Amino acid sequence: MKTKLILTLILGIVLGASPTAIAQNKGAADMVIKGGNLGDVPFPHHLHQSILGDCGVCHSLFPQAKGGIEGLKAQGKLEKKEVMDQCQACHKQEAGPTKCTDCHKK
């Protein structure tokens, strides 16, 4: 992860972007995660970032790319309920919602 950040910063400097601007890219504020039969899950990305403070909590398992979770599922590298299991485990520790309909919206 550190190597990736360093390479990104170097590339940004070479292309004329400031390292600060690159380091502050936090991705989309809000996202939608495919939720199967129960409905999709609106995901307040920046809220999770501010609460967790460590992107690796999620991104050690999930890629930082649009459609990354679905891509891993299609490749057989991520089980359907592995995403839910990760979310629920964290929500139980951090007092987040744990009922299906709290997150899944039809």
Biopython code that builds the backbone (N, CA, C, O; Angstrom):
import numpy as np
from Bio.PDB.StructureBuilder import StructureBuilder

atoms = [
    (1, "MET", "N", (0.831, -1.181, 0.000)),
    (1, "MET", "CA", (0.000, 0.000, 0.000)),
    (1, "MET", "C", (0.876, 1.246, 0.000)),
    (1, "MET", "O", (0.589, 2.198, -0.726)),
    (2, "LYS", "N", (1.948, 1.257, 0.807)),
    (2, "LYS", "CA", (2.847, 2.407, 0.841)),
    (2, "LYS", "C", (3.507, 2.607, -0.514)),
    (2, "LYS", "O", (3.654, 3.738, -0.977)),
    (3, "THR", "N", (3.905, 1.510, -1.151)),
    (3, "THR", "CA", (4.545, 1.597, -2.463)),
    (3, "THR", "C", (3.604, 2.225, -3.471)),
    (3, "THR", "O", (4.017, 3.052, -4.284)),
    (4, "LYS", "N", (2.344, 1.835, -3.419)),
    (4, "LYS", "CA", (1.342, 2.376, -4.340)),
    (4, "LYS", "C", (1.186, 3.884, -4.128)),
    (4, "LYS", "O", (1.115, 4.641, -5.096)),
    (5, "LEU", "N", (1.131, 4.321, -2.875)),
    (5, "LEU", "CA", (0.996, 5.738, -2.563)),
    (5, "LEU", "C", (2.209, 6.509, -3.049)),
    (5, "LEU", "O", (2.068, 7.579, -3.641)),
    (6, "ILE", "N", (3.392, 5.980, -2.807)),
    (6, "ILE", "CA", (4.623, 6.652, -3.232)),
    (6, "ILE", "C", (4.669, 6.784, -4.743)),
    (6, "ILE", "O", (5.017, 7.844, -5.264)),
    (7, "LEU", "N", (4.318, 5.708, -5.458)),
    (7, "LEU", "CA", (4.303, 5.762, -6.918)),
    (7, "LEU", "C", (3.272, 6.775, -7.425)),
    (7, "LEU", "O", (3.526, 7.485, -8.398)),
    (8, "THR", "N", (2.118, 6.841, -6.771)),
    (8, "THR", "CA", (1.090, 7.801, -7.157)),
    (8, "THR", "C", (1.582, 9.225, -6.950)),
    (8, "THR", "O", (1.365, 10.089, -7.801)),
    (9, "LEU", "N", (2.241, 9.474, -5.827)),
    (9, "LEU", "CA", (2.778, 10.805, -5.560)),
    (9, "LEU", "C", (3.847, 11.189, -6.576)),
    (9, "LEU", "O", (3.867, 12.322, -7.059)),
    (10, "ILE", "N", (4.732, 10.257, -6.901)),
    (10, "ILE", "CA", (5.779, 10.528, -7.889)),
    (10, "ILE", "C", (5.160, 10.823, -9.249)),
    (10, "ILE", "O", (5.562, 11.772, -9.923)),
    (11, "LEU", "N", (4.193, 10.023, -9.652)),
    (11, "LEU", "CA", (3.517, 10.242, -10.932)),
    (11, "LEU", "C", (2.844, 11.613, -10.940)),
    (11, "LEU", "O", (2.904, 12.330, -11.939)),
    (12, "GLY", "N", (2.214, 11.972, -9.845)),
    (12, "GLY", "CA", (1.561, 13.276, -9.751)),
    (12, "GLY", "C", (2.545, 14.421, -9.883)),
    (12, "GLY", "O", (2.253, 15.420, -10.541)),
    (13, "ILE", "N", (3.703, 14.286, -9.268)),
    (13, "ILE", "CA", (4.728, 15.328, -9.356)),
    (13, "ILE", "C", (5.240, 15.448, -10.784)),
    (13, "ILE", "O", (5.403, 16.551, -11.306)),
    (14, "VAL", "N", (5.491, 14.307, -11.406)),
    (14, "VAL", "CA", (5.973, 14.302, -12.791)),
    (14, "VAL", "C", (4.948, 14.945, -13.715)),
    (14, "VAL", "O", (5.315, 15.675, -14.636)),
    (15, "LEU", "N", (3.655, 14.680, -13.475)),
    (15, "LEU", "CA", (2.605, 15.229, -14.332)),
    (15, "LEU", "C", (2.176, 16.639, -13.922)),
    (15, "LEU", "O", (1.342, 17.256, -14.585)),
    (16, "GLY", "N", (2.742, 17.141, -12.840)),
    (16, "GLY", "CA", (2.480, 18.527, -12.452)),
    (16, "GLY", "C", (1.414, 18.713, -11.393)),
    (16, "GLY", "O", (1.087, 19.854, -11.067)),
    (17, "ALA", "N", (0.860, 17.655, -10.846)),
    (17, "ALA", "CA", (-0.133, 17.787, -9.781)),
    (17, "ALA", "C", (0.587, 17.875, -8.447)),
    (17, "ALA", "O", (1.690, 17.353, -8.291)),
    (18, "SER", "N", (-0.040, 18.533, -7.494)),
    (18, "SER", "CA", (0.602, 18.635, -6.182)),
    (18, "SER", "C", (0.367, 17.354, -5.398)),
    (18, "SER", "O", (-0.707, 16.761, -5.503)),
    (19, "PRO", "N", (1.346, 16.911, -4.615)),
    (19, "PRO", "CA", (1.177, 15.703, -3.796)),
    (19, "PRO", "C", (0.004, 15.816, -2.827)),
    (19, "PRO", "O", (-0.665, 14.823, -2.542)),
    (20, "THR", "N", (-0.246, 17.021, -2.321)),
    (20, "THR", "CA", (-1.342, 17.223, -1.386)),
    (20, "THR", "C", (-2.679, 16.942, -2.052)),
    (20, "THR", "O", (-3.548, 16.315, -1.447)),
    (21, "ALA", "N", (-2.859, 17.394, -3.288)),
    (21, "ALA", "CA", (-4.117, 17.172, -3.998)),
    (21, "ALA", "C", (-4.356, 15.683, -4.220)),
    (21, "ALA", "O", (-5.485, 15.208, -4.097)),
    (22, "ILE", "N", (-3.298, 14.949, -4.545)),
    (22, "ILE", "CA", (-3.436, 13.509, -4.772)),
    (22, "ILE", "C", (-3.754, 12.800, -3.463)),
    (22, "ILE", "O", (-4.637, 11.943, -3.428)),
    (23, "ALA", "N", (-3.058, 13.136, -2.399)),
    (23, "ALA", "CA", (-3.251, 12.483, -1.115)),
    (23, "ALA", "C", (-4.654, 12.739, -0.566)),
    (23, "ALA", "O", (-5.166, 11.922, 0.200)),
    (24, "GLN", "N", (-5.292, 13.859, -0.940)),
    (24, "GLN", "CA", (-6.600, 14.200, -0.416)),
    (24, "GLN", "C", (-7.749, 13.582, -1.218)),
    (24, "GLN", "O", (-8.908, 13.760, -0.844)),
    (25, "ASN", "N", (-7.469, 12.872, -2.293)),
    (25, "ASN", "CA", (-8.529, 12.252, -3.068)),
    (25, "ASN", "C", (-9.127, 11.108, -2.252)),
    (25, "ASN", "O", (-8.504, 10.060, -2.079)),
    (26, "LYS", "N", (-10.321, 11.322, -1.765)),
    (26, "LYS", "CA", (-10.970, 10.330, -0.904)),
    (26, "LYS", "C", (-12.018, 9.520, -1.635)),
    (26, "LYS", "O", (-12.765, 8.773, -1.002)),
    (27, "GLY", "N", (-12.096, 9.645, -2.942)),
    (27, "GLY", "CA", (-13.118, 8.916, -3.685)),
    (27, "GLY", "C", (-14.468, 9.586, -3.547)),
    (27, "GLY", "O", (-14.580, 10.692, -3.019)),
    (28, "ALA", "N", (-15.488, 8.904, -4.027)),
    (28, "ALA", "CA", (-16.850, 9.443, -4.002)),
    (28, "ALA", "C", (-17.359, 9.575, -2.568)),
    (28, "ALA", "O", (-17.030, 8.767, -1.700)),
    (29, "ALA", "N", (-18.157, 10.599, -2.339)),
    (29, "ALA", "CA", (-18.738, 10.810, -1.011)),
    (29, "ALA", "C", (-19.750, 9.718, -0.681)),
    (29, "ALA", "O", (-19.825, 9.242, 0.452)),
    (30, "ASP", "N", (-20.521, 9.335, -1.681)),
    (30, "ASP", "CA", (-21.543, 8.309, -1.504)),
    (30, "ASP", "C", (-21.465, 7.310, -2.654)),
    (30, "ASP", "O", (-21.169, 7.675, -3.792)),
    (31, "MET", "N", (-21.731, 6.063, -2.346)),
    (31, "MET", "CA", (-21.686, 4.995, -3.341)),
    (31, "MET", "C", (-22.906, 4.094, -3.154)),
    (31, "MET", "O", (-23.646, 4.225, -2.179)),
    (32, "VAL", "N", (-23.100, 3.188, -4.093)),
    (32, "VAL", "CA", (-24.144, 2.171, -3.965)),
    (32, "VAL", "C", (-23.487, 0.816, -4.195)),
    (32, "VAL", "O", (-22.835, 0.596, -5.215)),
    (33, "ILE", "N", (-23.666, -0.084, -3.241)),
    (33, "ILE", "CA", (-23.114, -1.433, -3.337)),
    (33, "ILE", "C", (-24.255, -2.375, -3.712)),
    (33, "ILE", "O", (-25.321, -2.345, -3.097)),
    (34, "LYS", "N", (-24.027, -3.209, -4.719)),
    (34, "LYS", "CA", (-25.043, -4.177, -5.133)),
    (34, "LYS", "C", (-25.355, -5.093, -3.956)),
    (34, "LYS", "O", (-24.454, -5.663, -3.340)),
    (35, "GLY", "N", (-26.645, -5.227, -3.654)),
    (35, "GLY", "CA", (-27.038, -5.978, -2.475)),
    (35, "GLY", "C", (-27.876, -7.206, -2.736)),
    (35, "GLY", "O", (-28.479, -7.747, -1.809)),
    (36, "GLY", "N", (-27.931, -7.659, -3.969)),
    (36, "GLY", "CA", (-28.662, -8.883, -4.272)),
    (36, "GLY", "C", (-30.163, -8.738, -4.119)),
    (36, "GLY", "O", (-30.722, -7.667, -4.359)),
    (37, "ASN", "N", (-30.812, -9.821, -3.718)),
    (37, "ASN", "CA", (-32.276, -9.865, -3.627)),
    (37, "ASN", "C", (-32.854, -8.915, -2.578)),
    (37, "ASN", "O", (-34.012, -8.509, -2.677)),
    (38, "LEU", "N", (-32.069, -8.570, -1.599)),
    (38, "LEU", "CA", (-32.567, -7.686, -0.535)),
    (38, "LEU", "C", (-32.573, -6.221, -0.942)),
    (38, "LEU", "O", (-33.155, -5.389, -0.246)),
    (39, "GLY", "N", (-31.939, -5.896, -2.048)),
    (39, "GLY", "CA", (-31.842, -4.514, -2.504)),
    (39, "GLY", "C", (-30.437, -3.976, -2.335)),
    (39, "GLY", "O", (-29.639, -4.501, -1.559)),
    (40, "ASP", "N", (-30.151, -2.920, -3.076)),
    (40, "ASP", "CA", (-28.822, -2.313, -3.025)),
    (40, "ASP", "C", (-28.597, -1.610, -1.684)),
    (40, "ASP", "O", (-29.537, -1.330, -0.940)),
    (41, "VAL", "N", (-27.316, -1.333, -1.402)),
    (41, "VAL", "CA", (-26.937, -0.701, -0.139)),
    (41, "VAL", "C", (-26.329, 0.672, -0.429)),
    (41, "VAL", "O", (-25.220, 0.762, -0.955)),
    (42, "PRO", "N", (-27.059, 1.747, -0.085)),
    (42, "PRO", "CA", (-26.448, 3.074, -0.180)),
    (42, "PRO", "C", (-25.294, 3.127, 0.817)),
    (42, "PRO", "O", (-25.462, 2.780, 1.986)),
    (43, "PHE", "N", (-24.135, 3.555, 0.359)),
    (43, "PHE", "CA", (-22.938, 3.508, 1.195)),
    (43, "PHE", "C", (-22.332, 4.904, 1.347)),
    (43, "PHE", "O", (-21.736, 5.427, 0.405)),
    (44, "PRO", "N", (-22.482, 5.510, 2.526)),
    (44, "PRO", "CA", (-21.892, 6.830, 2.767)),
    (44, "PRO", "C", (-20.374, 6.700, 2.988)),
    (44, "PRO", "O", (-19.910, 6.577, 4.121)),
    (45, "HIS", "N", (-19.625, 6.730, 1.900)),
    (45, "HIS", "CA", (-18.189, 6.472, 1.886)),
    (45, "HIS", "C", (-17.419, 7.435, 2.788)),
    (45, "HIS", "O", (-16.623, 6.994, 3.618)),
    (46, "HIS", "N", (-17.641, 8.734, 2.641)),
    (46, "HIS", "CA", (-16.888, 9.700, 3.449)),
    (46, "HIS", "C", (-17.230, 9.589, 4.932)),
    (46, "HIS", "O", (-16.365, 9.817, 5.778)),
    (47, "LEU", "N", (-18.465, 9.245, 5.261)),
    (47, "LEU", "CA", (-18.833, 9.039, 6.661)),
    (47, "LEU", "C", (-18.027, 7.879, 7.245)),
    (47, "LEU", "O", (-17.500, 7.980, 8.353)),
    (48, "HIS", "N", (-17.935, 6.779, 6.497)),
    (48, "HIS", "CA", (-17.148, 5.628, 6.965)),
    (48, "HIS", "C", (-15.675, 6.006, 7.115)),
    (48, "HIS", "O", (-15.021, 5.577, 8.066)),
    (49, "GLN", "N", (-15.149, 6.803, 6.190)),
    (49, "GLN", "CA", (-13.754, 7.226, 6.284)),
    (49, "GLN", "C", (-13.514, 8.033, 7.556)),
    (49, "GLN", "O", (-12.515, 7.829, 8.245)),
    (50, "SER", "N", (-14.429, 8.946, 7.866)),
    (50, "SER", "CA", (-14.232, 9.785, 9.050)),
    (50, "SER", "C", (-14.363, 8.976, 10.340)),
    (50, "SER", "O", (-13.677, 9.264, 11.320)),
    (51, "ILE", "N", (-15.227, 7.979, 10.350)),
    (51, "ILE", "CA", (-15.395, 7.159, 11.554)),
    (51, "ILE", "C", (-14.218, 6.198, 11.733)),
    (51, "ILE", "O", (-13.686, 6.063, 12.835)),
    (52, "LEU", "N", (-13.815, 5.534, 10.653)),
    (52, "LEU", "CA", (-12.770, 4.507, 10.752)),
    (52, "LEU", "C", (-11.357, 5.097, 10.773)),
    (52, "LEU", "O", (-10.502, 4.646, 11.534)),
    (53, "GLY", "N", (-11.121, 6.101, 9.936)),
    (53, "GLY", "CA", (-9.798, 6.719, 9.894)),
    (53, "GLY", "C", (-8.730, 5.898, 9.193)),
    (53, "GLY", "O", (-7.671, 6.434, 8.866)),
    (54, "ASP", "N", (-8.969, 4.633, 8.954)),
    (54, "ASP", "CA", (-7.994, 3.755, 8.310)),
    (54, "ASP", "C", (-8.655, 3.068, 7.113)),
    (54, "ASP", "O", (-9.481, 2.172, 7.284)),
    (55, "CYS", "N", (-8.293, 3.486, 5.922)),
    (55, "CYS", "CA", (-8.896, 2.942, 4.697)),
    (55, "CYS", "C", (-8.651, 1.436, 4.559)),
    (55, "CYS", "O", (-9.444, 0.728, 3.939)),
    (56, "GLY", "N", (-7.562, 0.958, 5.134)),
    (56, "GLY", "CA", (-7.215, -0.452, 5.047)),
    (56, "GLY", "C", (-8.223, -1.372, 5.701)),
    (56, "GLY", "O", (-8.272, -2.559, 5.377)),
    (57, "VAL", "N", (-9.033, -0.849, 6.620)),
    (57, "VAL", "CA", (-10.046, -1.670, 7.274)),
    (57, "VAL", "C", (-10.938, -2.319, 6.218)),
    (57, "VAL", "O", (-11.255, -3.505, 6.314)),
    (58, "CYS", "N", (-11.340, -1.547, 5.217)),
    (58, "CYS", "CA", (-12.182, -2.081, 4.140)),
    (58, "CYS", "C", (-11.353, -2.456, 2.910)),
    (58, "CYS", "O", (-11.571, -3.501, 2.297)),
    (59, "HIS", "N", (-10.409, -1.598, 2.565)),
    (59, "HIS", "CA", (-9.707, -1.781, 1.296)),
    (59, "HIS", "C", (-8.613, -2.851, 1.331)),
    (59, "HIS", "O", (-7.952, -3.088, 0.320)),
    (60, "SER", "N", (-8.420, -3.486, 2.460)),
    (60, "SER", "CA", (-7.540, -4.662, 2.472)),
    (60, "SER", "C", (-8.256, -5.832, 1.794)),
    (60, "SER", "O", (-7.611, -6.759, 1.303)),
    (61, "LEU", "N", (-9.591, -5.784, 1.769)),
    (61, "LEU", "CA", (-10.394, -6.824, 1.128)),
    (61, "LEU", "C", (-11.030, -6.337, -0.170)),
    (61, "LEU", "O", (-11.092, -7.079, -1.150)),
    (62, "PHE", "N", (-11.497, -5.103, -0.178)),
    (62, "PHE", "CA", (-12.213, -4.558, -1.332)),
    (62, "PHE", "C", (-11.343, -3.575, -2.105)),
    (62, "PHE", "O", (-10.705, -2.713, -1.501)),
    (63, "PRO", "N", (-11.306, -3.692, -3.437)),
    (63, "PRO", "CA", (-10.472, -2.801, -4.244)),
    (63, "PRO", "C", (-11.011, -1.365, -4.286)),
    (63, "PRO", "O", (-12.204, -1.123, -4.102)),
    (64, "GLN", "N", (-10.108, -0.438, -4.531)),
    (64, "GLN", "CA", (-10.480, 0.970, -4.653)),
    (64, "GLN", "C", (-10.738, 1.295, -6.120)),
    (64, "GLN", "O", (-10.029, 2.102, -6.721)),
    (65, "ALA", "N", (-11.741, 0.669, -6.680)),
    (65, "ALA", "CA", (-12.081, 0.895, -8.085)),
    (65, "ALA", "C", (-13.580, 0.694, -8.258)),
    (65, "ALA", "O", (-14.168, -0.203, -7.653)),
    (66, "LYS", "N", (-14.193, 1.530, -9.082)),
    (66, "LYS", "CA", (-15.621, 1.395, -9.349)),
    (66, "LYS", "C", (-15.897, -0.003, -9.911)),
    (66, "LYS", "O", (-15.231, -0.446, -10.847)),
    (67, "GLY", "N", (-16.867, -0.679, -9.341)),
    (67, "GLY", "CA", (-17.211, -2.029, -9.780)),
    (67, "GLY", "C", (-16.248, -3.092, -9.282)),
    (67, "GLY", "O", (-16.325, -4.242, -9.715)),
    (68, "GLY", "N", (-15.349, -2.733, -8.385)),
    (68, "GLY", "CA", (-14.332, -3.664, -7.895)),
    (68, "GLY", "C", (-14.892, -4.859, -7.151)),
    (68, "GLY", "O", (-14.416, -5.981, -7.327)),
    (69, "ILE", "N", (-15.898, -4.631, -6.323)),
    (69, "ILE", "CA", (-16.499, -5.732, -5.565)),
    (69, "ILE", "C", (-17.164, -6.711, -6.518)),
    (69, "ILE", "O", (-16.974, -7.922, -6.401)),
    (70, "GLU", "N", (-17.944, -6.192, -7.463)),
    (70, "GLU", "CA", (-18.615, -7.061, -8.439)),
    (70, "GLU", "C", (-17.592, -7.811, -9.288)),
    (70, "GLU", "O", (-17.802, -8.972, -9.638)),
    (71, "GLY", "N", (-16.495, -7.150, -9.615)),
    (71, "GLY", "CA", (-15.440, -7.800, -10.393)),
    (71, "GLY", "C", (-14.827, -8.978, -9.656)),
    (71, "GLY", "O", (-14.599, -10.036, -10.242)),
    (72, "LEU", "N", (-14.559, -8.791, -8.359)),
    (72, "LEU", "CA", (-13.996, -9.884, -7.559)),
    (72, "LEU", "C", (-14.977, -11.047, -7.438)),
    (72, "LEU", "O", (-14.577, -12.211, -7.474)),
    (73, "LYS", "N", (-16.258, -10.728, -7.295)),
    (73, "LYS", "CA", (-17.274, -11.788, -7.223)),
    (73, "LYS", "C", (-17.309, -12.574, -8.531)),
    (73, "LYS", "O", (-17.365, -13.804, -8.522)),
    (74, "ALA", "N", (-17.278, -11.858, -9.650)),
    (74, "ALA", "CA", (-17.323, -12.509, -10.963)),
    (74, "ALA", "C", (-16.112, -13.410, -11.193)),
    (74, "ALA", "O", (-16.210, -14.430, -11.876)),
    (75, "GLN", "N", (-14.966, -13.029, -10.617)),
    (75, "GLN", "CA", (-13.740, -13.823, -10.750)),
    (75, "GLN", "C", (-13.682, -14.962, -9.733)),
    (75, "GLN", "O", (-12.756, -15.772, -9.767)),
    (76, "GLY", "N", (-14.658, -15.032, -8.834)),
    (76, "GLY", "CA", (-14.669, -16.064, -7.811)),
    (76, "GLY", "C", (-13.687, -15.796, -6.682)),
    (76, "GLY", "O", (-13.357, -16.705, -5.921)),
    (77, "LYS", "N", (-13.215, -14.554, -6.564)),
    (77, "LYS", "CA", (-12.250, -14.200, -5.523)),
    (77, "LYS", "C", (-12.908, -13.603, -4.283)),
    (77, "LYS", "O", (-12.241, -13.308, -3.291)),
    (78, "LEU", "N", (-14.231, -13.431, -4.357)),
    (78, "LEU", "CA", (-14.964, -12.851, -3.238)),
    (78, "LEU", "C", (-16.330, -13.523, -3.192)),
    (78, "LEU", "O", (-17.066, -13.519, -4.178)),
    (79, "GLU", "N", (-16.658, -14.091, -2.058)),
    (79, "GLU", "CA", (-17.954, -14.749, -1.887)),
    (79, "GLU", "C", (-19.045, -13.695, -1.732)),
    (79, "GLU", "O", (-18.786, -12.589, -1.259)),
    (80, "LYS", "N", (-20.268, -14.044, -2.132)),
    (80, "LYS", "CA", (-21.393, -13.118, -2.063)),
    (80, "LYS", "C", (-21.514, -12.467, -0.688)),
    (80, "LYS", "O", (-21.572, -11.243, -0.578)),
    (81, "LYS", "N", (-21.552, -13.280, 0.344)),
    (81, "LYS", "CA", (-21.815, -12.754, 1.685)),
    (81, "LYS", "C", (-20.563, -12.284, 2.415)),
    (81, "LYS", "O", (-20.646, -11.861, 3.567)),
    (82, "GLU", "N", (-19.423, -12.351, 1.772)),
    (82, "GLU", "CA", (-18.181, -11.902, 2.399)),
    (82, "GLU", "C", (-18.216, -10.391, 2.656)),
    (82, "GLU", "O", (-17.685, -9.916, 3.660)),
    (83, "VAL", "N", (-18.837, -9.648, 1.754)),
    (83, "VAL", "CA", (-18.975, -8.202, 1.931)),
    (83, "VAL", "C", (-19.856, -7.934, 3.147)),
    (83, "VAL", "O", (-19.494, -7.150, 4.024)),
    (84, "MET", "N", (-21.011, -8.588, 3.195)),
    (84, "MET", "CA", (-21.932, -8.406, 4.307)),
    (84, "MET", "C", (-21.290, -8.810, 5.633)),
    (84, "MET", "O", (-21.454, -8.120, 6.639)),
    (85, "ASP", "N", (-20.570, -9.911, 5.637)),
    (85, "ASP", "CA", (-19.919, -10.376, 6.865)),
    (85, "ASP", "C", (-18.938, -9.329, 7.390)),
    (85, "ASP", "O", (-18.889, -9.063, 8.591)),
    (86, "GLN", "N", (-18.159, -8.739, 6.486)),
    (86, "GLN", "CA", (-17.184, -7.708, 6.867)),
    (86, "GLN", "C", (-17.914, -6.493, 7.451)),
    (86, "GLN", "O", (-17.516, -5.958, 8.486)),
    (87, "CYS", "N", (-18.979, -6.069, 6.780)),
    (87, "CYS", "CA", (-19.731, -4.895, 7.236)),
    (87, "CYS", "C", (-20.376, -5.154, 8.600)),
    (87, "CYS", "O", (-20.277, -4.332, 9.510)),
    (88, "GLN", "N", (-21.032, -6.301, 8.725)),
    (88, "GLN", "CA", (-21.709, -6.609, 9.983)),
    (88, "GLN", "C", (-20.734, -6.723, 11.153)),
    (88, "GLN", "O", (-21.027, -6.259, 12.255)),
    (89, "ALA", "N", (-19.594, -7.331, 10.919)),
    (89, "ALA", "CA", (-18.602, -7.467, 11.999)),
    (89, "ALA", "C", (-18.174, -6.097, 12.505)),
    (89, "ALA", "O", (-18.078, -5.873, 13.712)),
    (90, "CYS", "N", (-17.922, -5.191, 11.582)),
    (90, "CYS", "CA", (-17.504, -3.842, 11.962)),
    (90, "CYS", "C", (-18.660, -3.094, 12.633)),
    (90, "CYS", "O", (-18.465, -2.420, 13.644)),
    (91, "HIS", "N", (-19.855, -3.214, 12.069)),
    (91, "HIS", "CA", (-21.013, -2.524, 12.635)),
    (91, "HIS", "C", (-21.299, -2.997, 14.053)),
    (91, "HIS", "O", (-21.720, -2.195, 14.886)),
    (92, "LYS", "N", (-21.084, -4.268, 14.351)),
    (92, "LYS", "CA", (-21.301, -4.774, 15.707)),
    (92, "LYS", "C", (-20.286, -4.168, 16.679)),
    (92, "LYS", "O", (-20.618, -3.889, 17.831)),
    (93, "GLN", "N", (-19.054, -3.965, 16.214)),
    (93, "GLN", "CA", (-18.010, -3.365, 17.057)),
    (93, "GLN", "C", (-18.212, -1.866, 17.234)),
    (93, "GLN", "O", (-17.955, -1.324, 18.309)),
    (94, "GLU", "N", (-18.673, -1.196, 16.180)),
    (94, "GLU", "CA", (-18.766, 0.260, 16.179)),
    (94, "GLU", "C", (-20.197, 0.780, 16.345)),
    (94, "GLU", "O", (-20.453, 1.964, 16.124)),
    (95, "ALA", "N", (-21.122, -0.087, 16.730)),
    (95, "ALA", "CA", (-22.524, 0.282, 16.961)),
    (95, "ALA", "C", (-23.217, 0.802, 15.703)),
    (95, "ALA", "O", (-24.033, 1.722, 15.771)),
    (96, "GLY", "N", (-22.886, 0.208, 14.554)),
    (96, "GLY", "CA", (-23.575, 0.547, 13.308)),
    (96, "GLY", "C", (-24.807, -0.306, 13.139)),
    (96, "GLY", "O", (-25.060, -1.200, 13.947)),
    (97, "PRO", "N", (-25.596, -0.040, 12.080)),
    (97, "PRO", "CA", (-26.801, -0.843, 11.857)),
    (97, "PRO", "C", (-26.453, -2.297, 11.540)),
    (97, "PRO", "O", (-25.468, -2.570, 10.855)),
    (98, "THR", "N", (-27.265, -3.224, 12.042)),
    (98, "THR", "CA", (-26.995, -4.650, 11.818)),
    (98, "THR", "C", (-28.170, -5.404, 11.224)),
    (98, "THR", "O", (-28.001, -6.545, 10.793)),
    (99, "LYS", "N", (-29.353, -4.810, 11.186)),
    (99, "LYS", "CA", (-30.512, -5.468, 10.586)),
    (99, "LYS", "C", (-30.441, -5.310, 9.069)),
    (99, "LYS", "O", (-29.992, -4.279, 8.569)),
    (100, "CYS", "N", (-30.879, -6.322, 8.346)),
    (100, "CYS", "CA", (-30.811, -6.314, 6.869)),
    (100, "CYS", "C", (-31.411, -5.044, 6.277)),
    (100, "CYS", "O", (-30.793, -4.387, 5.439)),
    (101, "THR", "N", (-32.627, -4.702, 6.722)),
    (101, "THR", "CA", (-33.334, -3.569, 6.124)),
    (101, "THR", "C", (-32.784, -2.219, 6.569)),
    (101, "THR", "O", (-33.187, -1.185, 6.037)),
    (102, "ASP", "N", (-31.876, -2.212, 7.532)),
    (102, "ASP", "CA", (-31.219, -0.952, 7.915)),
    (102, "ASP", "C", (-30.290, -0.467, 6.825)),
    (102, "ASP", "O", (-30.078, 0.736, 6.672)),
    (103, "CYS", "N", (-29.730, -1.405, 6.060)),
    (103, "CYS", "CA", (-28.769, -1.056, 5.009)),
    (103, "CYS", "C", (-29.320, -1.316, 3.598)),
    (103, "CYS", "O", (-29.172, -0.481, 2.705)),
    (104, "HIS", "N", (-29.946, -2.459, 3.410)),
    (104, "HIS", "CA", (-30.466, -2.827, 2.076)),
    (104, "HIS", "C", (-31.759, -2.063, 1.798)),
    (104, "HIS", "O", (-32.669, -2.033, 2.627)),
    (105, "LYS", "N", (-31.823, -1.450, 0.624)),
    (105, "LYS", "CA", (-33.013, -0.677, 0.217)),
    (105, "LYS", "C", (-33.483, -1.159, -1.142)),
    (105, "LYS", "O", (-32.707, -1.193, -2.096)),
    (106, "LYS", "N", (-34.764, -1.536, -1.234)),
    (106, "LYS", "CA", (-35.333, -1.996, -2.514)),
    (106, "LYS", "C", (-35.811, -0.819, -3.318)),
    (106, "LYS", "O", (-36.322, -0.993, -4.424)),
]
sb = StructureBuilder()
sb.init_structure("model")
sb.init_model(0)
sb.init_chain("A")
sb.init_seg("    ")
for serial, (resi, resn, name, xyz) in enumerate(atoms, 1):
    if name == "N":
        sb.init_residue(resn, " ", resi, " ")
    sb.init_atom(name, np.array(xyz, "f"), 0.0, 1.0, " ", f" {name:<3s}", serial, name[0])
structure = sb.get_structure()
